Amino acid sequence: MMGNRECESSVAGLLERHFEVAFSAPEGVKKLRELILTLAMKGTLVPQNPNDQPASELLKEIEVEKQRLVKEGKIKPPKSLPPVRQDEVPYELPSGWEWVRLGVLTSYNFGKTPASKNPVYWSDNDGYHWASIADMPTRGYLEETTKRVTQLAISDVFKYEPAPVGSLLMSFKLSIGKAAITKIATYHNEAIISFVNLDQQLKMYLFWILFEVANSGNTKGAIKGSTLNSESISELLIPLPPLAEQQRIVARIDELMARCDALETLRAEREEKRVAVHAAAIKQLLDTQDADASAKAWRFISRNFGELYAVKENVAELRKAILQLAVMGKLVPQDPNDQPASELLKEIEAEKQRLVKAGKIKKQKPLPPINPDEVPYDLPKGWEWVRLGEAISYMDAGWSPKCETRPASDSEWGVLKTTAVQRLEFLPHENKSLPIKLTPRPEYQVEEKDILITRAGPKNRVGICCVATSVRPKLMLSDKIIRFKIYGDLIFPNYCALSLSTGYCVEQIESYKSGMAESQMNISQEKVKRLLLPLPPLPEQHRIVARVDELMILCDTLESQLNAKKEKQTELLYSIMV
């Protein structure tokens, strides 16, 4: 057993010695909290005092009080509980402590729920508080409830007094072991118990340890699914210190938890500052038309790169900014020798007329001219705004027969799922095998460099775009995916998909989505054709895509480094806190 001086020394330096690890590791403060409570329950958080009245005497006093309350009719005679067996005990306790069943220490009341279909039982604001698990903190104070019950509900359903202010509540269904001290008098539902006749000191001790006890390994056998029952609650094993030591433990826990709170606040403030500073620098990059101001913002990001990209949120924002800068003409320099996009558009129109004349395509219905009010920002010299439909030579959607649930083998025909289309990434393995009894439709077979965009599905999955690459034979489009091709490869497909995946194009796609519910929305081919696209010269399109690919690899590396750092910090955390 650890001596008092050793115990005090190990815990006093707990936060000081491991501050940086707890501060840096993703779950560092959470693990500190767990360690504090583990030490408390094992009797190593504060030193023992041999002059303390042992827990065995406290149990005698509790039993005398219980008998008095039974005799006065204030509580029912408790059911007898099985003695604590040695094979149940998870660890040895210090001298003066006792393993005891929760039902020996206290009694508790179960709650009720009035019929939800009976509106006379429920009140908006002026009724009596009624707590559900949703109102319960994992460990904290209950100051308000989302629902209230009427006097009629009290008379018809509850027929007893609410748990008074200062009561200890615990959840035992679905979310097990949530503990709360009430700052309001409240009724509660049947997934919560309220303890009665608890000494203040014992109440606060239980408040801190109940979650760990109810979710610890030695009680798992009592848990049926996600529920404790009245019997298993009573049989939970509690490591009980002397009353005086309970007071010292609670005081020490309060002190250390306050320091953990301060750690979390400090960490949150640092993360918020990093995000805010990074957001300001990115905003300057996106908003300014001045080359000097843009260069200044890039210099700031470069000088503070390590600090800014120590958080994943900033890496995600960097990805978005890279794409946005790409389609604004701010990612790579313009080359005055490039053929301007206006000439590209002339070539596209000439190709269109040639194909119409040759009878290979029908004359297209003209798209509405671009209104100056539609243009969100000025483009660099040599760029043009164009409606996507002006550049599309072919567009269709696929076929969605009833398929096997498994993916198709290389020799089988398969139909792509919408999940095959990810933002700027094609996943050909995301498909379903076409049953042998069905005849394939080769006209829907996906080809290399097809531009794909999801047409229907949940709102967040509609309008996702990529280029089909590494395509194997015998893969067909589903009818929830639109496929289109560009005239004569005069627009680089990868640039087209990139542009459709960011900034103003995404805003347009969002505005074009329709449907009765967010779970099932769609976008039509006609609306896709109306999308306004910022079009650079063809050589610049290739330079943009190459630069985006290069910078996305950098972002991948940053995220990998952050993940590796997180794993290393977590390993260190676990190694020093076992």
N, C-alpha and C positions, 0 to 999 in steps of 0.2 A: 504493500500500500504506500502511495506517495505521502511523504511527510508534509506537515502543514507549511513549512517554509518553502519546500520545493513546489507545493501546490500553488502557493501565493505567487512565487516567482514566475512559474510557467504561465499563469493566467494574466498576471499584471503586464507582462510583456507581449501578450497575445497580439494585439493590434499593432504595437510599435514595431515588433520584429517582422511582422508579415504585412505591414501596411502596403508596401509597393505591390506585392503579389496580389493581395486582396483588391487593391485599387485597379490593377491592370487586367487581371483575369476576368473573363466575361461573367463568371458566376462567383467571383471572389467574395463579395460581401455576403451573398447567399450562403456560401460554405462557411464563412465566419459565424454567421447566425446559427447554423446547424451545429457547429463545433461548440459554441457557447452553451447551447441547450444540452448537448451530449455530456459536456463536462458537468453541467448542473445536475443532470440525472444520475451521474455516476459518483457524485460526491467529491469531485476534484476542482470545482469552480471556486469554492471558498474553503478555508481551513475548518476542521472540526474543533469543537470545544468540548473537552471531556466533562465540563460542568453542566452542559446542556441536559435537560431532561430527555431521556431517550424516546424514540418514536413509539416504543411499546407502551409507555405510560400515556402518550397522547391517544393511542388506540383505546385504552381503557376509559379515558375521559369521554371519547366520542361514543363509546358503547353506553355509558351511563346516561349521557344526554339523549341518546336515541331511545332508550327505555323510558325516560321521563316523557318524551314527546308522544310515545305510543300510549303510555298510561293516561296522558291528558287528551288523547284522541286527535292530536294534531297531525300525526302521520300513521299510516298503516303498519302493522308489524312486518318487518322486512323478511324476505325469503332467506333461508339459510344458504350460504355459499360454500362451495368446496374449498378446503384448505389449499394453500399454495404448495404445490409439489416442487421438489428440488429440480426435477427435469424441466420445469417451466421457467425457471429463473435464468435470464439471459446473461447475467454477470453478478459478481460478488459486490455487495454494498459495504460501505464503511461501518465501523462500530457505531451503534446507536440508531442506525437506519433499519427499516423493515420493508420487505415486499408485502404488499397488501392489495386486495381486490378493491376496485373503485366502489363497488356496492357496499363495502364495509365502511367506507369513509363518509358516504353521503347518499341521500336519496334524490330523486329527480322526477320531474313531471314531463309527460309527453304532450305534444300539442294537437291541435285539430284544424281542419280546413272546412269552413262553411261551404255549402253547395255553390259552385260558381254560377250556376244557372238561376240562382235566386238573387235578384238585384237588391232586395231589401236587406240582405246580409252585408252588403258592401257599401263603403262610403268613400267619397273622393278625398275630402280633407278634414272633416270635423269628427271622424269616428275615433275608434280606439286602435292603436298601433297593432299591426299583425305582421310578423317577420317570417320570411321564407329564406331558403338557402342563398338566393340571389342577393339578399340584404346583408348576409353575413360576411365579414372580412375573414381572411384566413386566420388572422389573430389580431384583434383590435377592439375598438369600441363601436357599439351599435347606437347611432345617434338619430337615425331616421329609418322609416320603412316605406316601401313603395306602395303598399296597400294598407287599408284600414277597414275595420269591421264596425257594424252598427250595434246599438244597444240590443236590438232584437236578436242579432247573432249571438251576443253574450248570453242572453236569456235562454235561447233555444239550443245552442250548440255547445258553448264553453261551460257555462254554469259554474265558473270558478274565477278567482281573481287573476289578473295578469301577473307575469313575472315582474317583480318590483324593480325600481331603479337600483343598479348595482348588482343585478343577478348575473350569474355565469351561464351562458348558453353554449351548447355544442351540437354541431350537425353530425348525424350518424347514417345518413343515406346519401347515395350519389357522391357528394363531397364529404368525406369522413374526417372528423376531427377539427373542423373550423371552430374556433373558440372566440367568444365575444363577451365583453362586459357591457351591460345595458346602461345607457345614459337616459333611457326612457322606460316607462312601464309599458310592457308589451305582451300580447299574446303571440303565439307562433304556431307553425304548422307541425305536422306529425313527423317531419324529417329532422326535427330539432328537439333537444331536451333542455330543460332549465333546471339547474341544481338548486336544492333547497337546504336550509339549515347548515350553511357552510361558514366556518370561521373565516374572517377576512384574510388572514394570512394564508390559510390553506387554499382559499379561493384563488388568490393571486399566483400561488405556486402551481396549481392545476391549470390556470389560464395559460401559463407559459409552456407546460409540458404535454398537455392533452393531445395536441396534433401529432407530436412525435410518438406518444404512447399508442394512439389509435391507429397509426400507420406503420408501426414498427413490426419487425419480423415475427416477434413472439406472439402477436395477436392475429396474424394472418389466418390462422386456422379458424378463428372465430368469425371471420368476415365471409359472408355469403354473397358472391357477386360484388356489388358495390354498396353493401348495406351491413351495418351492425344491427343486432336485434336487442331486445330488452335483456335477454340473458347474457349475450356476449358483452354488452356494455358493462353490466355489473361485474363481469369476470375479468375485465381489463386489469393488467398488473401495473401497479403504481409503485415506484421507488420512493418511499416516504422518509424524509429526514426528520429530525427533531424540530419542534415548532420554532425554536430560536434560530436554528440553522436555515429553516425555510425563509425567515425574514432576511437573513444575510444573503441568501441565494437570490431572492427576488430583487433586493436592492442592487446586487452586483449585475444581474441580468439587465435591469433597467438602465444602469450606467453604460454597460457595453452595447446594448441595443441602440442607445442614443448616439453612441459613437459610430455605429454602423449606419444609422440614419444620416449622420453628417458625411460619412464616406460616400454614400449613394448620392447625396445632394451635390457634393463636390464633383463627383464623376459626371453626373447629369449636366451640370453647368459647363464643364469642360467640353463635353460632347456637343452641347448646344452651341457653344462659342465656335468650335471648329466648323460645324455645319453652317452657321450664320456667316462667318468670314468667307468660307468657300462659296456660299451662295452669292455673296456680294461681288466676289471676283468674277464668277461665271456670268452674273448679270451684266457686269461691265463689258465683258467680252461680247455678249450677245446684243447688247443695246447700242454700243458705240459704233459710229461710222468712221471714227477717227483712228487712223493707223497707229499713231503714237499712243493713244489711250489703250488700244488693244494690246500693243506690245508691252505697255506697263503692267497690264493685268496678267499677261502671260509670265512676265518676269517675277511678279509677286507669287504666282502659283509655283513657279520653278524653285524660287528661294525657300518656300515653305512647304515643299512637296511632301516630305516625310511626315510632318505634323498634320497637314490637311488630309492626307489619305491614310491616316491611322484609323479611320472609321469607314465602314462599308457604305454608309449612306452617301458619303462624298464620292466614292468610286462609282456608285450608281448614277449620281448626278453628273459626274464627268462623262460617262457613257452618253447620256442624253445630250450634254453640251456638245460633244464631238459631232454627233449626228446633226444637231441644229446648226452648228458652225459650218458643217459640210454643205448643207443645202442653202446657206446664205452667202456662199462664196468667200468664207473667211478662214477656211481650213488650209487651203493650199494657194500659192500665189497664182494670179492670172498670167498667161503668156500672150502678149499682143499678136504673136504670129499664129495663134490658133484660129482656125476658121470659126467665125461667130455662130451662135446657135440659130440666128436668123437664116443663115445659109442652110443649116441642117433642116429647118422647117421647110424651106423651098424644095430640098431634095426629097423630103418625105412626101410633100404634096405631088411632086412629079412622079414618084414611085406609085402613089395612090392612083393617079390618073392613068398611068400605064397599065396597072392591074385591072382597072375598070374597063379600059378600052379592050384589053385582051380577054375580057369576060371571066376573069378569075375571081373577082369580087364584085359585089353590087355597089352602086353609088350610095354613099353613106348619107344619112340624114344629117344636115348641118347642126353643129353644136352652137349654143348661144355664145356671142362674142364676149370677150373678157371685159367686164366692167371695171373701171379704175378703182371703184370702191371695194372690189374683191381682193385687190392686191395688198397683202399685209406688210410688205417691206420692199425697199428698192433693191434691185439686183445689180451686181457688178457689170461693167461694160462687157458686152459679148454674150451675156445671158439673156434669156427670154422666159416670160411666163407663157405656158401652153396648157390647153386642156388635154388630159391624158388621152381622151378618145381620138384626138387628131393624129396621134402617133400609133394607134393600135391598128394592126392589119387584121387581127383575128381574135375573137373572144368567144368562149363558151363555158358551160358548166358541165358537170359529169353525170354520173348515174349512181343511184344508191339502192341496189338490190339487197335482199336479206342475205347476209353473209355468215360464214362461220365466225366464231369468236376468236379463233386463233389467227396469227399472221400467216400469209401465204409463203410457201417454200419458194426457192428460186425458180423452180419449174412450173409453178402454179400461177394462175391469174389472181391478182389481189385488187381490192378497192381501197384507196387511201382514206384514212380517217382525217378529220379536220386537224387533229393533233400532229399530223405529219407536217403541217405548216406552222412553224414557229417564227417569231420575229427575226427575219434575216437568216433563218436556218431551216433547211429541208431535212426531214427525218423519214426516209423511205420505208424503214421498218415499221412505222406506225400505219399498218394496214390490216385489212381482214381478208381472209381467203374466200374467193368466189366459189360457191358450191359447184361440183362437177356437172350437175344437172342443168346449170344455167350457161347460156352461150355468151362468151366474152364479147365486148364491144370495142374493137381495136381503135375506133375513131376517138375514144376517150383516153387512149394510152398517153401517159405523161412522157414528155420528151425533154432532153437536156436544154436548159436555158428558158424553159417555159416560166413565165412569171405567174405565181399563184397567189390568190388572196381569198381568205375565208369569207363565205357569203352568209352563213346562217349558224346560229348557236347561241350560247350565253353572250350577253353584251360584251364582256371583256375578251371574248374570243372571235368576235366579228371584225373583219377588216385587218386581220393579221396577214402580213405579206412576206414572201421570200422568193428566191429563184430556185427552180428545180436543178439540183446538181447531183452527180454520182447516181444517176437514174438507172435502175435495172429494167429490163424488158418486163412486159406483162403487168404493169401497174396502171390502174385506171383512176381517173378522178371520181370523187363522189359528187353528187349534185349540190353539196354544200360548199364546194370549192370552185371559184372562178379561175379560169386559165386564160391568159392572153399573150399575144406576141406583138413585137414592134416591127414596123416597116423596115425591111432591109438592114436590120441590125444598126440603124442609124442612131439609136439610143442604147447605151450600154445597159443590159437588163439589171445588172447588179446595182447600178446607180438608180435606176427606176424604182427598184424594191426598197433601196435605202431611203429615197425621197418619200415614198409612201409610208414609211415606218417612223416618221418623225415630224415634229413641228406642225406647220400649217396643214399639211396633208392629213395628219392624224386628227386635227381639229375638224377638218371638213368631213372626214369619215364618220366621226362621232355624230356630227349634225345630220348626216344622211341615214343613220341607222333608224330602223322602225320596228315596231312590234308591240304586242299587248302587254308583254312582261319582260323584265330584264333577263329572265332565264331562256327566252326564245326570241331573238331579234334577227334581223337580216338587213342586207344592203343589196340593192338591185344592180344589174350590169349597167343600166343607163346612168345611175348615179355615180358609179365608178368612172365611167367615161367623162363625166362632168368635172372630175377632180382637177384642180389647178396645180400644175407642177412647175417648179423652178428648174429651167433647163440650161445647163452650161454647154460650152463647146465640147465636142466628143472627146478630144484628148484630155480636157480637164476632168471630164467624168471619170476617166480611167485613173487619173492622178488622185482624185478625191477618194475613190473606192480603195485604192492601194494605201493611201494614208489612213483611212478609217480602219482598214484591216490591221495595219501596223499599230495604231493606237488602241484598238480593242484587245490586241495581244498584250499590250502594256497593262490594260485594265484587268485582264485575266491574271497576269502575273501579280499585280497588286492584291487582288482578292486571294490568290493562292498564298501569298506571303502573310496576309492577315489571318487566313485560316491556320497556317502553320504556326504563326505566333500565338494564336488563340489556343491551339493544341498544346504548345510548349508551356504556356502560362498555366493551363489547366493541369497538366502533368505535374508542374512544380507545386501548384496549389495542393493537389492531392497528396504529394509526397511529404509536404510539411504539416499536413493537417490530419494525417491518419491517426 
